[in-house]
Structure formats: C-alpha cells, structure tokens
C-alpha cells in the first residue's frame, strides 16, 4: 500500500470516528433528556423503555466500531495497517475500501465468523 492510499484510509477512519462519537453523544444527550420524565400511561412508559434500550444497544455497537477504528489507526502508526492480524497476509484493497477498520483478510474473516479463529 502506498503513502497516498494510507492517507486516504486514515482520513476515512478519522471521519468515521468523528461521526460515531457524534452519534454516541447525541444518544447520551437524548437519554439524559428522557430520564426523570414519567410517561402518563403504561404503554408510553413501555415505549420509552424500549426506545432507551435500543439507544443503549446502538451506542454499544457504535463504541465497538470506534474501538476498531482506533485500533486501525494504531496499526497504521505501527506500519501494520492493511495486514491481517491472523495470517499476516495483505488485506484486500476492496475489503479495506468497504471496511477500513477491518483486522482480517476475507479468508480469515470467514474463519472468524464460523468461530474457527
């Protein structure tokens, strides 16, 4: 991978990180605004609980991606970006284009999805 490609991926990773952090902060703000207000009936309270739980689950997933983005940026600093952490082969450019924070090549990702690594 050349320097221009690395810089392009670094910009994508930083933009994704900023986007996700903004979403997490918005979810937290929305959650704080919703607490303390008792809904007038049982249906409204149930809907409020479901909405709050969904928001919490989304922020967990988003925080996980932020962690993966940070790991990818760290691998970039170490000169290890674009190298599969399982087999040490180059990660396919198409895969990096689709998921710039990926840790695995396609073959190793399939193995991980099946629980084999």
Helices and strands as residue ranges (DSSP letters): H 3-34, H 42-77, H 93-98, H 106-113
